[in-house]
Amino acid sequence: MLRCGLVLLTAACTSGHPDVEPAPSATPSSAQRELRAGTDVDLTAVVSRVYGEHAFVVDDADLPPDGQLVVSAAAVTVFVDDLVTLSGTAERLDATALRQYGAATTTAVAVVATSVRRYPARSATP
């Protein structure tokens, strides 16, 4: 009977809730920090800069020190300090493509996002 109770407890803990906010990585992994073109990307990170509706930068311990540029063909509403979970592919973009996304940067490799989920930053309250 105790064994069954533990199984049910485990199932309840891992069922997941769609509104539960994931946490960004706390420490760098052994993985390379620089993404290579063609790499499929699934990550959770904090938005550090917003260039407009189609481009923003995320920061995380596993990403380059200056953050990772993310672009999206669809308009995305994100704000600085929001936590986002995204999927896409790392692609090498030239200056023309970066301008089309509204990215004011010279970064050559960006994550072209196919999905972005936003977890709004919680405002500090006294």
MMTF fields as JSON, N, C-alpha, C and O atoms, coordinates in Angstrom:
{
  "mmtfVersion": "1.0.0",
  "mmtfProducer": "UNKNOWN",
  "numBonds": 503,
  "numAtoms": 504,
  "numGroups": 126,
  "numChains": 1,
  "numModels": 1,
  "chainsPerModel": [1],
  "groupsPerChain": [126],
  "chainIdList": ["A"],
  "bondAtomList": [4, 2, 8, 6, 12, 10, 16, 14, 20, 18, 24, 22, 28, 26, 32, 30, 36, 34, 40, 38, 44, 42, 48, 46, 52, 50, 56, 54, 60, 58, 64, 62, 68, 66, 72, 70, 76, 74, 80, 78, 84, 82, 88, 86, 92, 90, 96, 94, 100, 98, 104, 102, 108, 106, 112, 110, 116, 114, 120, 118, 124, 122, 128, 126, 132, 130, 136, 134, 140, 138, 144, 142, 148, 146, 152, 150, 156, 154, 160, 158, 164, 162, 168, 166, 172, 170, 176, 174, 180, 178, 184, 182, 188, 186, 192, 190, 196, 194, 200, 198, 204, 202, 208, 206, 212, 210, 216, 214, 220, 218, 224, 222, 228, 226, 232, 230, 236, 234, 240, 238, 244, 242, 248, 246, 252, 250, 256, 254, 260, 258, 264, 262, 268, 266, 272, 270, 276, 274, 280, 278, 284, 282, 288, 286, 292, 290, 296, 294, 300, 298, 304, 302, 308, 306, 312, 310, 316, 314, 320, 318, 324, 322, 328, 326, 332, 330, 336, 334, 340, 338, 344, 342, 348, 346, 352, 350, 356, 354, 360, 358, 364, 362, 368, 366, 372, 370, 376, 374, 380, 378, 384, 382, 388, 386, 392, 390, 396, 394, 400, 398, 404, 402, 408, 406, 412, 410, 416, 414, 420, 418, 424, 422, 428, 426, 432, 430, 436, 434, 440, 438, 444, 442, 448, 446, 452, 450, 456, 454, 460, 458, 464, 462, 468, 466, 472, 470, 476, 474, 480, 478, 484, 482, 488, 486, 492, 490, 496, 494, 500, 498],
  "bondOrderList": [1, 1, 1, 1, 1, 1, 1, 1, 1, 1, 1, 1, 1, 1, 1, 1, 1, 1, 1, 1, 1, 1, 1, 1, 1, 1, 1, 1, 1, 1, 1, 1, 1, 1, 1, 1, 1, 1, 1, 1, 1, 1, 1, 1, 1, 1, 1, 1, 1, 1, 1, 1, 1, 1, 1, 1, 1, 1, 1, 1, 1, 1, 1, 1, 1, 1, 1, 1, 1, 1, 1, 1, 1, 1, 1, 1, 1, 1, 1, 1, 1, 1, 1, 1, 1, 1, 1, 1, 1, 1, 1, 1, 1, 1, 1, 1, 1, 1, 1, 1, 1, 1, 1, 1, 1, 1, 1, 1, 1, 1, 1, 1, 1, 1, 1, 1, 1, 1, 1, 1, 1, 1, 1, 1, 1],
  "groupList": [{"groupName": "MET", "atomNameList": ["N", "CA", "C", "O"], "elementList": ["N", "C", "C", "O"], "formalChargeList": [0, 0, 0, 0], "bondAtomList": [1, 0, 2, 1, 3, 2], "bondOrderList": [1, 1, 2], "singleLetterCode": "M", "chemCompType": "L-PEPTIDE LINKING"}, {"groupName": "LEU", "atomNameList": ["N", "CA", "C", "O"], "elementList": ["N", "C", "C", "O"], "formalChargeList": [0, 0, 0, 0], "bondAtomList": [1, 0, 2, 1, 3, 2], "bondOrderList": [1, 1, 2], "singleLetterCode": "L", "chemCompType": "L-PEPTIDE LINKING"}, {"groupName": "ARG", "atomNameList": ["N", "CA", "C", "O"], "elementList": ["N", "C", "C", "O"], "formalChargeList": [0, 0, 0, 0], "bondAtomList": [1, 0, 2, 1, 3, 2], "bondOrderList": [1, 1, 2], "singleLetterCode": "R", "chemCompType": "L-PEPTIDE LINKING"}, {"groupName": "CYS", "atomNameList": ["N", "CA", "C", "O"], "elementList": ["N", "C", "C", "O"], "formalChargeList": [0, 0, 0, 0], "bondAtomList": [1, 0, 2, 1, 3, 2], "bondOrderList": [1, 1, 2], "singleLetterCode": "C", "chemCompType": "L-PEPTIDE LINKING"}, {"groupName": "GLY", "atomNameList": ["N", "CA", "C", "O"], "elementList": ["N", "C", "C", "O"], "formalChargeList": [0, 0, 0, 0], "bondAtomList": [1, 0, 2, 1, 3, 2], "bondOrderList": [1, 1, 2], "singleLetterCode": "G", "chemCompType": "PEPTIDE LINKING"}, {"groupName": "VAL", "atomNameList": ["N", "CA", "C", "O"], "elementList": ["N", "C", "C", "O"], "formalChargeList": [0, 0, 0, 0], "bondAtomList": [1, 0, 2, 1, 3, 2], "bondOrderList": [1, 1, 2], "singleLetterCode": "V", "chemCompType": "L-PEPTIDE LINKING"}, {"groupName": "THR", "atomNameList": ["N", "CA", "C", "O"], "elementList": ["N", "C", "C", "O"], "formalChargeList": [0, 0, 0, 0], "bondAtomList": [1, 0, 2, 1, 3, 2], "bondOrderList": [1, 1, 2], "singleLetterCode": "T", "chemCompType": "L-PEPTIDE LINKING"}, {"groupName": "ALA", "atomNameList": ["N", "CA", "C", "O"], "elementList": ["N", "C", "C", "O"], "formalChargeList": [0, 0, 0, 0], "bondAtomList": [1, 0, 2, 1, 3, 2], "bondOrderList": [1, 1, 2], "singleLetterCode": "A", "chemCompType": "L-PEPTIDE LINKING"}, {"groupName": "SER", "atomNameList": ["N", "CA", "C", "O"], "elementList": ["N", "C", "C", "O"], "formalChargeList": [0, 0, 0, 0], "bondAtomList": [1, 0, 2, 1, 3, 2], "bondOrderList": [1, 1, 2], "singleLetterCode": "S", "chemCompType": "L-PEPTIDE LINKING"}, {"groupName": "HIS", "atomNameList": ["N", "CA", "C", "O"], "elementList": ["N", "C", "C", "O"], "formalChargeList": [0, 0, 0, 0], "bondAtomList": [1, 0, 2, 1, 3, 2], "bondOrderList": [1, 1, 2], "singleLetterCode": "H", "chemCompType": "L-PEPTIDE LINKING"}, {"groupName": "PRO", "atomNameList": ["N", "CA", "C", "O"], "elementList": ["N", "C", "C", "O"], "formalChargeList": [0, 0, 0, 0], "bondAtomList": [1, 0, 2, 1, 3, 2], "bondOrderList": [1, 1, 2], "singleLetterCode": "P", "chemCompType": "L-PEPTIDE LINKING"}, {"groupName": "ASP", "atomNameList": ["N", "CA", "C", "O"], "elementList": ["N", "C", "C", "O"], "formalChargeList": [0, 0, 0, 0], "bondAtomList": [1, 0, 2, 1, 3, 2], "bondOrderList": [1, 1, 2], "singleLetterCode": "D", "chemCompType": "L-PEPTIDE LINKING"}, {"groupName": "GLU", "atomNameList": ["N", "CA", "C", "O"], "elementList": ["N", "C", "C", "O"], "formalChargeList": [0, 0, 0, 0], "bondAtomList": [1, 0, 2, 1, 3, 2], "bondOrderList": [1, 1, 2], "singleLetterCode": "E", "chemCompType": "L-PEPTIDE LINKING"}, {"groupName": "GLN", "atomNameList": ["N", "CA", "C", "O"], "elementList": ["N", "C", "C", "O"], "formalChargeList": [0, 0, 0, 0], "bondAtomList": [1, 0, 2, 1, 3, 2], "bondOrderList": [1, 1, 2], "singleLetterCode": "Q", "chemCompType": "L-PEPTIDE LINKING"}, {"groupName": "TYR", "atomNameList": ["N", "CA", "C", "O"], "elementList": ["N", "C", "C", "O"], "formalChargeList": [0, 0, 0, 0], "bondAtomList": [1, 0, 2, 1, 3, 2], "bondOrderList": [1, 1, 2], "singleLetterCode": "Y", "chemCompType": "L-PEPTIDE LINKING"}, {"groupName": "PHE", "atomNameList": ["N", "CA", "C", "O"], "elementList": ["N", "C", "C", "O"], "formalChargeList": [0, 0, 0, 0], "bondAtomList": [1, 0, 2, 1, 3, 2], "bondOrderList": [1, 1, 2], "singleLetterCode": "F", "chemCompType": "L-PEPTIDE LINKING"}],
  "groupTypeList": [0, 1, 2, 3, 4, 1, 5, 1, 1, 6, 7, 7, 3, 6, 8, 4, 9, 10, 11, 5, 12, 10, 7, 10, 8, 7, 6, 10, 8, 8, 7, 13, 2, 12, 1, 2, 7, 4, 6, 11, 5, 11, 1, 6, 7, 5, 5, 8, 2, 5, 14, 4, 12, 9, 7, 15, 5, 5, 11, 11, 7, 11, 1, 10, 10, 11, 4, 13, 1, 5, 5, 8, 7, 7, 7, 5, 6, 5, 15, 5, 11, 11, 1, 5, 6, 1, 8, 4, 6, 7, 12, 2, 1, 11, 7, 6, 7, 1, 2, 13, 14, 4, 7, 7, 6, 6, 6, 7, 5, 7, 5, 5, 7, 6, 8, 5, 2, 2, 14, 10, 7, 2, 8, 7, 6, 10],
  "groupIdList": [1, 2, 3, 4, 5, 6, 7, 8, 9, 10, 11, 12, 13, 14, 15, 16, 17, 18, 19, 20, 21, 22, 23, 24, 25, 26, 27, 28, 29, 30, 31, 32, 33, 34, 35, 36, 37, 38, 39, 40, 41, 42, 43, 44, 45, 46, 47, 48, 49, 50, 51, 52, 53, 54, 55, 56, 57, 58, 59, 60, 61, 62, 63, 64, 65, 66, 67, 68, 69, 70, 71, 72, 73, 74, 75, 76, 77, 78, 79, 80, 81, 82, 83, 84, 85, 86, 87, 88, 89, 90, 91, 92, 93, 94, 95, 96, 97, 98, 99, 100, 101, 102, 103, 104, 105, 106, 107, 108, 109, 110, 111, 112, 113, 114, 115, 116, 117, 118, 119, 120, 121, 122, 123, 124, 125, 126],
  "secStructList": [7, 2, 2, 2, 2, 2, 2, 2, 2, 2, 2, 2, 2, 2, 1, 7, 7, 6, 6, 7, 7, 7, 7, 7, 7, 1, 1, 7, 7, 1, 1, 7, 1, 1, 7, 7, 6, 6, 7, 3, 3, 3, 3, 3, 3, 3, 3, 3, 3, 3, 7, 1, 1, 1, 3, 3, 3, 3, 3, 7, 6, 6, 1, 7, 6, 6, 7, 3, 3, 3, 3, 7, 1, 1, 7, 7, 7, 7, 7, 6, 6, 7, 3, 3, 3, 3, 3, 3, 3, 3, 3, 3, 7, 7, 2, 2, 2, 2, 2, 2, 2, 6, 7, 7, 1, 7, 7, 1, 3, 3, 3, 3, 3, 3, 3, 3, 3, 3, 3, 7, 7, 7, 7, 7, 7, 7],
  "xCoordList": [0.823, 0.0, 0.869, 0.56, 1.938, 2.85, 3.482, 3.64, 3.84, 4.441, 3.492, 3.927, 2.227, 1.226, 1.118, 1.003, 1.153, 1.082, 2.252, 2.082, 3.43, 4.608, 4.493, 4.891, 3.96, 3.778, 2.812, 3.063, 1.725, 0.761, 1.367, 1.119, 2.158, 2.815, 3.778, 3.826, 4.541, 5.47, 4.721, 5.125, 3.651, 2.878, 2.311, 2.286, 1.863, 1.307, 2.375, 2.096, 3.588, 4.667, 5.18, 5.658, 5.089, 5.653, 4.611, 4.952, 3.35, 2.319, 2.46, 1.996, 3.083, 3.321, 2.068, 0.957, 2.245, 1.137, 1.524, 2.633, 0.653, 1.034, 1.445, 2.133, 1.037, 1.381, 2.613, 3.005, 3.232, 4.424, 5.583, 5.86, 6.248, 7.329, 8.63, 9.073, 9.266, 10.55, 11.645, 11.49, 12.733, 13.846, 14.958, 15.221, 15.624, 16.777, 17.93, 17.914, 18.921, 20.079, 20.809, 20.908, 21.317, 22.016, 23.52, 24.187, 24.059, 25.498, 25.785, 24.987, 26.921, 27.263, 27.464, 27.964, 27.072, 27.31, 28.605, 29.266, 28.954, 30.159, 29.908, 30.842, 28.649, 28.319, 28.931, 29.154, 29.196, 29.726, 28.721, 27.515, 29.219, 28.35, 27.93, 26.871, 28.725, 28.404, 27.606, 28.036, 26.462, 25.649, 26.216, 26.752, 26.093, 26.525, 25.299, 24.261, 25.422, 24.323, 23.879, 24.703, 22.566, 22.001, 21.621, 20.975, 22.009, 21.697, 20.241, 19.781, 19.511, 18.161, 18.294, 19.142, 17.456, 17.574, 16.251, 15.198, 16.315, 15.208, 15.826, 16.7, 15.39, 15.999, 15.033, 14.017, 15.389, 14.668, 15.684, 16.73, 15.386, 16.33, 15.574, 14.365, 16.304, 15.727, 15.986, 17.1, 14.972, 15.107, 15.931, 15.614, 16.991, 17.845, 17.735, 17.985, 17.367, 17.167, 16.045, 15.859, 15.3, 14.228, 14.477, 14.585, 14.568, 14.786, 13.48, 13.463, 12.412, 11.116, 10.288, 10.571, 9.269, 8.363, 8.965, 8.421, 10.086, 10.638, 12.048, 12.62, 12.628, 13.998, 14.227, 13.81, 14.903, 15.264, 16.479, 16.846, 17.093, 18.277, 17.931, 17.269, 18.389, 18.2, 19.551, 20.556, 19.556, 20.765, 20.521, 19.431, 21.565, 21.531, 22.971, 23.836, 23.24, 24.6, 25.183, 26.401, 24.353, 24.827, 25.005, 25.421, 24.701, 24.754, 25.98, 26.633, 26.305, 27.453, 27.332, 26.221, 28.457, 28.442, 27.576, 27.0, 27.474, 26.655, 25.209, 24.417, 24.854, 23.498, 23.36, 24.305, 22.165, 21.875, 20.739, 19.665, 20.982, 19.95, 18.902, 19.233, 17.63, 16.508, 15.679, 15.362, 15.325, 14.463, 13.266, 13.332, 12.166, 10.948, 10.212, 10.062, 9.75, 8.967, 7.636, 7.125, 7.079, 5.828, 6.158, 7.175, 5.308, 5.505, 5.411, 4.528, 6.335, 6.388, 6.425, 7.224, 5.57, 5.573, 6.349, 5.879, 7.533, 8.346, 8.906, 9.0, 9.274, 9.843, 11.109, 11.284, 11.986, 13.205, 12.82, 11.863, 13.564, 13.405, 12.33, 12.156, 11.6, 10.673, 11.478, 12.577, 10.935, 11.496, 10.782, 9.557, 11.533, 10.931, 11.454, 12.603, 10.597, 10.992, 10.771, 9.689, 11.799, 11.676, 12.278, 13.123, 11.817, 12.338, 12.626, 11.937, 13.646, 13.985, 15.269, 15.695, 15.877, 17.119, 18.104, 17.737, 19.349, 20.391, 20.725, 20.974, 20.729, 21.036, 21.982, 21.921, 22.86, 23.763, 22.985, 22.492, 22.878, 22.129, 23.073, 23.974, 22.861, 23.671, 23.029, 21.942, 23.702, 23.232, 21.843, 21.034, 21.563, 20.245, 19.15, 18.117, 19.37, 18.38, 18.197, 17.072, 19.287, 19.182, 18.342, 17.529, 18.534, 17.736, 16.263, 15.39, 15.98, 14.583, 13.871, 12.672, 14.599, 14.017, 14.028, 13.425, 14.706, 14.78, 15.855, 15.835, 16.793, 17.853, 18.99, 19.65, 19.212, 20.284, 21.555, 22.032, 22.088, 23.278, 24.041, 23.511, 25.274, 26.075, 26.24, 27.005, 25.536, 25.609, 25.28, 24.283, 26.115, 25.917, 25.018, 24.272, 25.067, 24.252, 23.13, 23.369, 21.909, 20.73, 19.865, 19.927, 19.065, 18.068, 16.83, 16.243, 16.434, 15.199, 14.112, 13.997, 13.322, 12.351, 11.11, 10.562, 10.68, 9.419, 8.325, 7.138, 8.726, 7.756, 8.422, 9.586, 7.663, 8.144, 7.019, 5.894, 7.33, 6.36, 6.929, 8.075, 6.127, 6.563, 6.006, 4.829, 6.891, 6.507, 6.84, 8.004, 5.844, 6.104, 6.92, 6.752, 7.808, 8.604, 7.67, 6.691, 7.977, 7.169, 7.73, 8.924, 6.878, 7.348, 7.635, 6.936, 8.675, 9.055, 8.055, 7.768, 7.529, 6.603, 7.14, 7.648, 7.033, 7.575, 6.788, 7.114],
  "yCoordList": [-1.187, 0.0, 1.253, 2.218, 1.252, 2.392, 2.6, 3.738, 1.531, 1.621, 2.315, 3.157, 1.986, 2.607, 4.1, 4.909, 4.468, 5.88, 6.663, 7.8, 6.08, 6.755, 6.931, 7.966, 5.947, 6.052, 7.176, 7.962, 7.26, 8.329, 9.69, 10.646, 9.793, 11.052, 11.458, 12.628, 10.511, 10.806, 11.245, 12.203, 10.567, 10.936, 12.333, 13.095, 12.677, 14.013, 15.081, 16.177, 14.782, 15.769, 15.989, 17.077, 14.986, 15.115, 15.411, 15.513, 15.552, 15.776, 17.131, 17.309, 18.087, 19.404, 20.244, 19.723, 21.506, 22.458, 23.516, 24.045, 23.846, 24.764, 26.155, 26.868, 26.557, 27.893, 27.908, 28.966, 26.75, 26.695, 27.28, 26.863, 28.232, 28.949, 28.169, 27.897, 27.795, 27.107, 28.081, 29.295, 27.551, 28.406, 28.358, 27.298, 29.498, 29.47, 28.734, 28.54, 28.325, 27.632, 28.526, 29.736, 27.928, 28.706, 28.723, 29.695, 27.667, 27.602, 27.132, 26.402, 27.548, 27.12, 25.609, 24.996, 25.027, 23.603, 23.452, 24.436, 22.215, 21.988, 22.197, 22.161, 22.416, 22.652, 23.966, 24.878, 24.051, 25.298, 26.411, 26.198, 27.605, 28.753, 29.372, 29.994, 29.215, 29.791, 28.774, 27.634, 29.186, 28.301, 28.234, 29.216, 27.089, 26.924, 26.881, 26.34, 27.45, 27.446, 26.011, 25.106, 25.816, 24.497, 23.755, 22.71, 24.275, 23.631, 23.877, 25.018, 22.809, 22.968, 23.454, 22.973, 24.405, 25.051, 24.983, 25.314, 24.555, 24.624, 25.188, 24.555, 26.363, 26.946, 27.825, 28.286, 28.04, 28.954, 29.965, 29.59, 31.24, 32.289, 33.585, 33.674, 34.581, 35.876, 36.877, 36.952, 37.638, 38.668, 39.826, 40.36, 40.209, 41.31, 42.559, 43.666, 42.395, 43.537, 43.197, 42.041, 44.22, 44.04, 45.028, 46.231, 44.52, 45.37, 45.721, 46.6, 45.071, 45.294, 44.029, 43.155, 43.929, 42.776, 41.491, 40.406, 41.614, 40.442, 40.071, 39.121, 40.789, 40.489, 40.895, 41.965, 40.006, 40.301, 39.456, 38.527, 39.783, 39.074, 38.424, 39.028, 37.179, 36.484, 36.2, 36.018, 36.164, 35.853, 34.623, 34.416, 33.809, 32.619, 32.176, 32.533, 31.416, 30.961, 30.124, 30.103, 29.442, 28.585, 29.319, 28.715, 30.593, 31.369, 32.269, 32.438, 32.849, 33.75, 34.894, 35.264, 35.451, 36.523, 37.724, 38.368, 38.034, 39.166, 38.765, 39.587, 37.515, 37.041, 36.423, 36.405, 35.916, 35.272, 36.002, 36.184, 36.42, 37.073, 36.046, 34.939, 36.432, 35.603, 36.44, 37.593, 35.866, 36.558, 35.668, 34.447, 36.3, 35.553, 36.207, 37.428, 35.402, 35.939, 36.478, 37.471, 35.835, 36.302, 37.322, 37.204, 38.304, 39.301, 38.622, 37.799, 38.982, 38.428, 39.591, 40.514, 39.549, 40.59, 40.093, 39.226, 40.644, 40.338, 41.644, 42.646, 41.608, 42.774, 42.365, 41.195, 43.327, 43.072, 42.45, 42.881, 41.449, 40.677, 39.599, 38.861, 39.479, 38.362, 37.076, 37.082, 35.992, 34.676, 34.104, 34.177, 33.535, 32.946, 31.53, 31.221, 30.692, 29.37, 29.385, 29.737, 29.001, 29.076, 27.874, 27.169, 27.661, 26.611, 27.236, 28.16, 26.728, 27.232, 26.605, 25.555, 27.258, 26.788, 27.939, 29.057, 27.665, 28.681, 28.834, 27.849, 30.078, 30.35, 31.53, 32.473, 31.46, 32.574, 33.58, 33.256, 34.811, 35.859, 36.968, 37.355, 37.478, 38.601, 39.906, 39.898, 41.022, 42.334, 42.664, 43.269, 42.269, 42.537, 41.806, 42.394, 40.54, 39.762, 40.328, 40.415, 40.713, 41.292, 42.563, 42.786, 43.393, 44.627, 44.303, 44.987, 43.264, 42.885, 42.481, 42.718, 41.881, 41.513, 42.691, 42.616, 43.771, 44.932, 44.813, 45.545, 43.906, 43.694, 44.673, 44.641, 45.531, 46.52, 45.919, 46.339, 44.946, 44.255, 43.692, 43.602, 43.319, 42.705, 41.208, 40.55, 40.67, 39.243, 38.443, 38.711, 37.468, 36.704, 35.484, 35.126, 34.839, 33.654, 34.015, 34.487, 33.784, 34.079, 32.833, 31.966, 32.748, 31.689, 32.193, 33.202, 31.492, 31.82, 31.004, 29.794, 31.688, 31.015, 30.589, 31.347, 29.368, 28.879, 28.913, 28.885, 28.973, 29.153, 29.878, 29.636, 30.77, 31.524, 31.553, 31.943, 31.14, 31.248, 32.223, 32.092, 33.188, 34.266, 34.061, 33.753, 34.243, 34.262, 35.664, 35.954, 36.543, 37.947, 38.103, 37.358, 39.096, 39.411, 39.877, 40.58, 39.484, 39.93, 41.253, 41.368, 42.238, 43.547, 43.5, 42.843, 44.211, 44.26, 45.108, 46.242, 44.554, 45.312, 45.357, 44.355, 46.513, 46.622, 45.806, 45.791],
  "zCoordList": [0.0, 0.0, 0.0, -0.7, 0.765, 0.793, -0.579, -1.021, -1.244, -2.569, -3.538, -4.324, -3.5, -4.369, -4.072, -4.993, -2.793, -2.412, -2.966, -3.406, -2.954, -3.496, -4.998, -5.532, -5.678, -7.123, -7.45, -8.364, -6.725, -6.963, -6.674, -7.409, -5.615, -5.273, -6.376, -6.758, -6.888, -7.97, -9.218, -9.877, -9.545, -10.728, -10.58, -11.547, -9.404, -9.189, -9.317, -9.802, -8.892, -8.948, -10.362, -10.682, -11.202, -12.54, -13.604, -14.783, -13.218, -14.225, -14.889, -16.015, -14.229, -14.818, -14.843, -14.951, -14.746, -14.798, -15.812, -15.739, -16.755, -17.832, -17.362, -18.092, -16.154, -15.68, -14.792, -14.299, -14.58, -13.75, -14.532, -15.656, -13.94, -14.602, -14.49, -13.375, -15.615, -15.55, -15.135, -15.269, -14.641, -14.217, -15.251, -15.819, -15.51, -16.401, -15.726, -14.51, -16.495, -15.94, -14.953, -15.156, -13.888, -12.871, -13.1, -12.747, -13.683, -13.895, -15.311, -15.9, -15.862, -17.222, -17.288, -16.345, -18.399, -18.607, -19.39, -19.722, -19.676, -20.456, -21.946, -22.747, -22.317, -23.731, -24.198, -23.402, -25.476, -26.019, -25.833, -25.958, -25.533, -25.329, -26.657, -26.736, -27.681, -28.988, -29.8, -29.974, -30.287, -31.116, -32.526, -33.04, -33.13, -34.518, -35.415, -35.035, -36.601, -37.566, -37.813, -37.947, -37.872, -38.105, -36.84, -36.91, -35.68, -34.409, -34.025, -34.039, -33.68, -33.138, -31.704, -30.953, -31.329, -30.026, -29.276, -29.821, -28.033, -27.08, -25.81, -25.218, -25.382, -24.196, -23.428, -23.948, -22.168, -21.294, -20.802, -20.274, -20.97, -20.597, -20.32, -20.536, -19.841, -19.489, -20.612, -21.131, -20.986, -22.022, -21.454, -20.391, -22.174, -21.706, -22.575, -22.098, -23.833, -24.745, -25.702, -26.083, -26.084, -27.068, -28.195, -27.959, -29.425, -30.596, -31.291, -32.152, -30.947, -31.585, -31.491, -30.671, -32.325, -32.274, -32.84, -32.636, -33.55, -34.226, -33.783, -34.318, -32.823, -32.404, -30.952, -30.51, -30.225, -28.84, -28.466, -29.186, -27.342, -26.865, -25.531, -24.687, -25.348, -24.079, -23.439, -24.127, -22.112, -21.341, -20.489, -19.955, -20.375, -19.545, -19.354, -20.153, -18.324, -18.045, -19.181, -19.358, -19.944, -21.032, -22.355, -23.344, -22.387, -23.629, -23.648, -22.618, -24.798, -24.879, -23.862, -23.483, -23.421, -22.413, -22.796, -21.919, -24.087, -24.534, -24.802, -25.262, -24.523, -24.767, -26.146, -26.935, -26.422, -27.699, -28.39, -27.817, -29.621, -30.413, -30.827, -31.251, -30.697, -31.126, -32.084, -31.79, -33.233, -34.189, -34.486, -34.342, -34.905, -35.19, -36.346, -36.376, -37.299, -38.41, -37.898, -38.418, -36.891, -36.278, -35.189, -34.506, -35.036, -33.98, -32.614, -32.373, -31.729, -30.382, -29.395, -29.551, -28.386, -27.367, -26.158, -25.421, -25.962, -24.786, -24.241, -24.95, -22.97, -22.31, -21.567, -21.228, -21.317, -20.56, -19.217, -18.575, -18.809, -17.572, -17.642, -16.672, -18.758, -18.917, -19.06, -19.615, -18.565, -18.788, -20.003, -20.089, -20.945, -22.136, -22.341, -22.026, -22.868, -23.325, -24.822, -25.292, -25.579, -27.034, -27.715, -27.163, -28.931, -29.802, -31.149, -31.58, -31.806, -33.127, -33.622, -33.139, -34.584, -35.186, -35.259, -35.621, -34.917, -35.043, -36.524, -37.22, -36.995, -38.4, -38.51, -37.721, -39.502, -39.782, -40.619, -41.699, -40.107, -40.803, -41.235, -40.49, -42.446, -42.908, -42.443, -41.864, -42.697, -42.239, -42.776, -42.074, -44.02, -44.609, -43.836, -43.519, -43.536, -42.783, -41.38, -40.889, -40.738, -39.393, -39.414, -38.517, -40.431, -40.548, -40.776, -40.243, -41.562, -41.815, -40.524, -40.373, -39.609, -38.315, -37.338, -36.267, -37.704, -36.818, -35.765, -34.776, -35.955, -34.974, -35.204, -36.242, -34.242, -34.331, -33.752, -32.698, -34.442, -33.966, -35.154, -36.261, -34.916, -35.976, -35.737, -36.442, -34.757, -34.46, -35.713, -36.384, -36.023, -37.246, -37.045, -37.956, -35.883, -35.644, -34.681, -33.57, -35.128, -34.313, -34.233, -35.105, -33.193, -33.108, -33.833, -33.442, -34.887, -35.593, -34.897, -35.097, -34.079, -33.219, -33.986, -34.787, -33.726, -34.278, -33.216, -33.541, -31.95, -30.866, -29.707, -29.388, -29.084, -27.924, -26.902, -27.213, -25.692, -24.597, -23.578, -23.15, -23.199, -22.303, -20.9, -20.714, -19.916, -18.512, -18.022, -17.749, -17.905, -17.567, -16.288, -15.323, -16.312, -15.125, -14.026, -14.277, -12.835, -11.699, -11.224, -10.948, -11.13, -10.69, -9.199, -8.427, -8.822, -7.409, -6.645, -7.026, -5.571, -4.739, -3.322, -2.819, -2.671, -1.301, -0.313, 0.874]
}
